[in-house]
Amino acid sequence: MSLPRVLADLPVSQTVLDLLGGLVELVPWDAAPGRVDAVYTYGHPPVGAELMDRFPDLKVISNFGVGVDHIDVRAAAERRIPVGNTPGILDGATADLAFALLLAAGRRVVEGDRYARGPAFTHYDPSFMLGREVHGSTIGIFGMGRIGRQVAKRANGFGMKVLYHNRNRSDEAEIVLGARYAPKDELLATADHIVLTLPLTPDTRGFIGAAELALMKPTATLVNVARGAVVDKDSLADALAARRLFAAALDVTDPEPLPRDHPLLTLDNVVITPHLGSATEETRRRMAELSVQNLFAGLSGKPLMFSVT
């Protein structure tokens, strides 16, 4: 009996290969139409209706990660193909990175590192390269889901006032974490540090554009650990270049990576990391385990550990 054939955007990690244990045949993404039993998305390739129709035998789509904006979930549901993801296991790691970026941008860590390594650093100047304080300041969180609540928890440790804006109010955020709900414009105008953790949907695409950036304090920092398309990158570059915004820190961009000549890459008041939100050995191992469990469950016709509706 032949092995289940799984379409995947190769290469996948050795951890994933070990967990698959030779129990499936991995098929490259550009495979010709034919029998394919499942799709495994590792690096967020687009999965639309056309691909699903090209492989009509699909039993499951398993995603390595939480966000599924690259998968047409509605088209999958119409074809009765379950879509699996990996929620709840990368929240802490992503919140850690959000705070690392917040501190790096506010305290000019990356800029300072470059300067300290270069020939211009010949003496200590107490008035040089002043940043913005994080402790005791006001943080505004857009998207008070699992990751947003983890960010708020860390903000409490820094004695920060926590504002949040979300589609629905969160009792946990308000009662347990002491966060205060604020309308979008109020949060933008009030917060010293704004962190984006909201999902990418048609409503949140371009959520932060020129109008929103204009409302922010010129001393504020913007941190994006959500999806790149939540922010209008060109408007952000304009605001940073004109110093209408103190700094930004981006773990995600649109596209990913940015074109090598994009203005954001030339600015000294922006920190950019290559989508490292969940990039710890521990978290990526758990993501691999859960995504492979989802894959095998779907291939066996069983309910997924986690599925997207």
C-alpha positions in Angstrom: 0.0 0.0 0.0 1.4 3.4 -1.0 2.1 6.1 1.6 -0.2 9.1 1.9 1.1 11.9 -0.4 1.5 15.3 1.3 2.0 18.5 -0.7 4.5 20.7 1.3 6.5 23.8 0.7 9.9 22.1 1.0 12.3 22.1 2.7 10.7 21.6 6.1 12.8 21.3 9.3 14.5 18.1 10.4 12.3 18.1 13.4 9.2 17.8 11.2 10.9 15.1 9.1 11.7 13.1 12.2 8.1 13.4 13.5 6.7 12.3 10.1 9.0 9.2 10.5 8.8 8.2 6.8 5.0 7.6 7.2 4.1 10.0 4.3 5.5 10.9 1.0 6.3 14.6 0.8 5.4 16.1 -2.6 7.0 19.4 -3.8 4.8 22.4 -4.0 4.9 22.7 -7.8 3.8 19.1 -8.3 1.6 18.3 -11.3 -2.0 17.5 -10.6 -2.5 14.0 -9.3 -3.3 12.2 -6.1 -2.4 14.3 -3.1 -4.0 13.4 0.3 -3.0 16.4 2.4 -1.3 19.8 2.4 1.3 20.8 4.9 2.1 24.5 5.0 5.5 25.3 6.6 6.4 28.7 5.3 3.0 30.3 4.7 2.6 29.6 0.9 -0.9 30.6 -0.4 -3.5 27.9 -0.4 -6.5 28.9 -2.4 -9.5 27.3 -4.1 -7.6 26.7 -7.3 -5.0 24.6 -5.5 -7.7 22.6 -3.6 -9.4 21.9 -6.9 -6.2 20.8 -8.5 -5.9 18.1 -5.8 -9.5 16.9 -5.2 -8.5 14.0 -2.9 -7.4 16.4 0.0 -8.3 15.2 3.4 -6.7 17.9 5.5 -4.6 21.1 5.4 -2.2 21.4 8.3 -0.5 24.7 9.0 2.8 25.1 10.9 1.7 28.2 12.9 -1.4 30.0 14.2 -2.1 32.5 11.5 -4.0 31.1 8.5 -4.5 34.3 6.4 -2.6 32.5 3.6 -5.2 29.8 3.5 -8.7 30.2 2.1 -10.5 28.7 5.0 -13.9 29.4 3.5 -13.0 27.5 0.3 -11.7 24.6 2.4 -14.9 24.5 4.5 -17.0 24.4 1.3 -14.9 21.4 0.2 -15.2 19.8 3.7 -11.4 20.0 4.1 -10.4 20.6 7.8 -7.7 23.2 8.4 -5.4 22.7 11.4 -3.2 25.2 13.1 -1.1 25.5 16.3 -2.7 28.0 18.8 -1.8 28.4 22.5 1.9 27.2 22.3 3.6 30.2 20.8 2.0 33.0 22.8 4.8 33.4 25.3 7.6 33.3 22.8 5.9 35.9 20.6 5.1 38.2 23.5 8.8 37.9 24.6 9.9 39.1 21.2 7.3 41.9 21.2 8.8 43.2 24.4 12.3 42.7 23.1 11.4 44.8 20.1 9.7 47.4 22.2 12.8 47.8 24.4 15.1 47.7 21.4 13.2 50.5 19.6 12.6 52.6 22.7 16.1 52.4 24.0 17.8 52.5 20.5 19.6 49.2 21.2 20.3 48.2 17.6 21.4 51.7 16.6 23.6 51.8 19.7 25.1 48.4 18.9 26.1 49.6 15.4 27.6 52.8 16.8 29.5 51.0 19.6 31.1 48.7 17.1 32.1 51.5 14.7 35.0 53.9 14.4 32.9 56.9 15.5 32.7 55.7 19.1 35.8 57.3 20.6 34.4 58.6 23.9 31.4 58.4 26.2 28.9 61.3 25.8 26.0 61.3 28.4 23.9 63.5 26.1 24.1 61.2 23.1 21.6 58.7 21.7 18.8 59.3 24.2 15.9 56.9 24.0 12.4 56.7 25.5 11.6 55.1 28.9 9.6 51.9 29.0 8.9 51.4 32.7 6.1 53.5 34.0 4.9 54.5 30.5 1.7 53.7 28.7 1.4 50.7 26.4 -1.4 50.3 23.9 -2.2 46.8 22.6 -4.3 46.3 19.5 -5.6 42.7 19.7 -6.2 41.3 23.2 -6.1 37.7 22.3 -3.7 35.1 23.8 -0.6 36.9 22.6 -2.0 40.4 23.6 -2.7 39.2 27.1 0.8 37.8 27.4 2.2 41.2 26.3 0.0 42.9 28.9 1.3 40.5 31.6 4.9 41.6 30.8 3.9 45.3 30.7 2.6 44.8 34.3 6.1 43.8 35.3 7.4 47.1 33.9 4.9 49.1 35.9 3.2 50.2 32.6 -0.3 51.6 32.3 -2.1 49.2 29.9 -4.6 50.3 27.3 -6.1 47.9 24.8 -8.5 47.9 21.8 -10.2 44.7 20.6 -13.2 43.6 18.7 -14.6 42.3 22.0 -13.8 43.4 25.5 -11.7 41.0 27.7 -12.7 40.4 31.3 -9.3 38.7 31.9 -7.4 41.7 30.5 -9.4 44.1 32.6 -9.8 42.2 35.9 -6.7 40.1 36.0 -4.2 42.3 34.1 -5.6 45.7 35.0 -5.9 46.8 31.3 -8.4 49.5 30.3 -10.4 49.4 27.1 -9.9 52.4 24.8 -11.4 53.4 21.5 -8.9 53.1 18.6 -8.3 56.9 18.2 -7.8 57.4 22.0 -5.3 54.5 22.2 -3.3 55.9 19.3 -3.2 59.4 20.7 -2.4 58.3 24.3 0.0 55.4 24.2 3.8 55.8 24.4 4.3 52.3 22.9 1.8 50.6 20.6 2.0 46.8 20.0 0.0 45.1 17.3 -1.0 41.5 18.0 -4.3 41.3 16.0 -5.0 38.8 13.2 -4.9 39.8 9.5 -8.5 39.9 8.2 -10.2 42.1 5.5 -11.0 44.5 8.4 -7.5 44.7 9.7 -5.6 45.0 6.5 -4.0 48.5 6.5 -5.2 48.9 10.1 -2.4 51.4 10.7 -2.1 53.9 7.9 -1.3 57.5 7.4 -4.3 58.7 9.4 -3.6 56.5 12.3 0.1 57.4 12.3 -0.8 61.0 12.4 -2.7 60.5 15.6 0.3 59.0 17.4 2.7 61.0 19.6 5.9 62.0 17.9 7.6 60.3 20.9 5.8 57.0 20.4 7.0 53.6 19.2 5.1 51.1 17.1 5.7 47.4 17.4 4.2 44.9 14.9 4.3 41.2 15.7 1.0 40.5 14.0 1.1 40.4 10.2 2.9 42.8 7.8 -0.2 43.9 5.9 -1.8 45.3 9.1 0.5 48.3 8.6 0.8 50.5 5.5 4.6 50.2 5.1 5.0 53.2 2.9 3.1 55.5 5.3 5.1 54.2 8.1 8.4 54.9 6.3 7.2 58.5 5.6 6.3 59.1 9.2 9.6 57.7 10.5 11.7 59.5 7.9 10.0 62.8 8.9 10.5 62.0 12.6 6.7 62.3 13.1 7.2 59.0 15.0 10.1 58.2 17.3 10.6 54.6 16.2 9.2 51.3 15.0 10.0 47.7 15.4 8.7 45.1 12.9 8.9 41.4 13.1 6.7 41.1 10.1 6.4 43.0 6.8 4.4 43.0 3.6 5.8 41.5 1.5 8.2 39.3 3.5 11.0 40.0 3.0 10.8 43.7 1.9 12.3 44.7 -1.4 15.9 45.4 -0.8 15.5 49.0 -1.9 12.5 49.8 0.3 13.0 53.1 2.3 12.3 51.3 5.6 15.6 49.5 5.3 17.5 52.7 5.2 16.2 54.3 8.4 18.0 54.2 11.7 14.8 54.5 13.8 13.3 51.2 12.7 14.3 47.7 13.9 13.4 44.8 11.6 13.6 41.1 12.5 12.9 38.2 10.0 9.6 36.9 11.5 11.1 35.5 14.7 8.0 35.7 16.9 7.9 32.0 17.7 11.5 31.2 16.8 12.7 29.4 19.9 13.8 25.8 19.9 11.2 24.9 22.5 8.2 26.6 20.7 9.1 25.5 17.2 9.4 21.9 18.5 5.9 22.1 20.0 4.6 23.7 16.7 6.0 20.8 14.7 4.5 18.2 17.0 1.0 19.8 16.9 1.0 20.4 13.2 2.1 16.8 12.5 -0.6 15.5 14.9 -3.1 17.5 13.0 -1.8 16.1 9.7 -2.1 12.5 10.8 -5.5 13.0 12.4 -6.8 14.5 9.2 -5.3 11.7 7.1 -7.1 9.2 9.4 -10.4 11.0 9.2 -10.2 11.9 12.9 -10.9 15.3 14.5 -7.9 17.6 14.5 -6.3 18.7 17.7 -7.0 22.3 16.7 -9.0 23.3 13.6 -9.9 26.7 12.1 -13.5 27.5 11.3 
